[in-house]
Amino acid sequence: MIIGNIWDDDTAGIVFPPAMERALAYLKETDFSKLKDGRYEIDGDHIYATVSRYQTKPMKECRPESHRKYVDVQYVAEGQEFIGWCAFTPALKESVPYDEEKDIVFYERLEPESDFVLSDGCFAILTPKDIHCPCIAIDEEPSRVLKVVVKVSVDLIEEDFQ
């Protein structure tokens, strides 16, 4: 997992693969306040963004998840939310088996759990080994969020390393 701010030109000196650079550039160059909720293709099914506006929820209403085909770049354009996180371990118990069509698996809980806040301009890059629980209200106080999740194909990133 990598956490950063889209406006920080030096994200701790990290050199991202070209596909991830495209995703981050899209986030930096797009005014999401002018877009409707929905899917926006950046590079077909290889890289695409989903824009959504929603109300954060109490932690007990949110479910830990992960993906196998895509890396998530979760970006908060407006608002703030907690995201729960833990690294994948075989000890994690699935609550809903992997759905290949939706590329998602849900877990009973995060173990051990860490939490972080994403606020205006912040992003988190979450790989298939990053179990995450998004949309959590801070201090149990629901708030409005404008969030963009860019999906970057794992295959595309693996190509960047070859």
N, C-alpha and C positions, 0 to 999 in steps of 0.2 A: 504494500500500500504506500502511496505517496500522497501527501497533502500539500497544497500550495495555494497561492493567490494568483489569479489570472493576470493581474497587473504587475506582478513581480517579474521583471525581465531576467532575473538570475535565480531560477528555482533551485537554489543550493548547488548550482553548477552541474545539474543533471543534464545529460545528453539523451534526449528521447529518440526512439525509432521514428523514421519519417511518418508512419501512419499516425502515431501519437501526436507528433508535431502538427499534423493536419487537423486533428481533433481539437487540440488546444488553440490553434489559430482560428478555427471556426468559432469557438467560444469567445475569443477575444474580439473578433471582428463583427459579431452579430448583435443587433439590438433586439433582444428577446421580448422586450415590452411591446414590440410592434407585431409579434408573431402570435398566431392562434395556437392553441394546444394541438399537438399532433406530431406526426413523424415527418422529418426532413432529411432527405438523402444527401449525403456528402460524397459518397462513393458507392452507390447502390447498397447492396446488403453487406458490403465490407466495412463501411463506416456510415452510421446514420445517427441522427439525434432525435430524441423525443422531448418535446416541450410540454410541461404540465404545471398547472396551478392547482394548489390544494391546501387544505388545512392540516397542520401537523396533528398527531394523535398521541394519546398517552402510550407509554412504552408497552404496557400490557396488550395493546391492540396491534402492535407491530410484530412482524415475523422475520427472523433471520433468514437470509437467502444467499445463494451464490449461483454462478453461471459457469458453463463449460466452454461455450463457443465464442464468447465475447468478453472483453475487458470493459468494465464500466468506467466512464469518466463522469462522476456526479458533480454537477456544478450548480451552485445556488446563485441565481441572478438577482433575486430580491428575497429578503427575509432571512430566517435562520432556523436550523434544526439540529438536533442531536442525531448522530449516526453511531450505532453500536457496532463493534468490530471484534473479530478474533481470527487468528490464523486457522486454517483447516487442520484438524487432527482426526484420526480414525475414531476417536472417542465421541465425536459429535453424532447425535442421533437425528436422523431425518424425520420430520413430521409429515411431509408430503414428498413422495419420490420424485426424482428428476423427470421433468416434462421436456422431451427433446424439442417439440414444436415451439414451446415458449422459452426454451433454454433457461429453466429455473428449477431449483430444488430448494425446499424450505426445511429449516431445522427447528428442533424443539427450543433450543436456547444457545446463546453464545457462551463458550467455555474455554478459557477464562475470558471475561468481557472487559473491553476497553471502550470508552465513549469519547467522541470528539464532536466539536461544533463546526458546522459549515454555515458561514454567513455570507453576505453580499460579496461576490467576487471570488469566493473560495471554491476549490475543487478537491476531489479525492479520486485517485486512480486506483481501482479495485480489480485485482486479477482473479482468476478462478479459484485461487487458494485463499482469497480474502472473503471470509464470511461476514456479511454486513446486514445491518438492520436499520434501514432509512426511515425518514418521515416522523421521527420522534419529537414530541413537543418538549421544549425546554421548560424545566420546573413545572411540568404537567399543565402548562398554559398553552392551549392550541393557538397557532398563529398562521397567517397566510404566507405561502412560499411560492415563488416562481422558480422552478427547477428545470434544468436541462440535463438529460443523461445521454451522453454520446457513447454509442456502442462501437467498439473497434474489434474486428475479427481477430481472434487469437492466431488464425492461420496467416493473416496479413502481417502481424507482428513477428511471427516466426520467420517469415520470408525476409523481413528486414535484418535478421541476424545471420542469414546465410551468405 
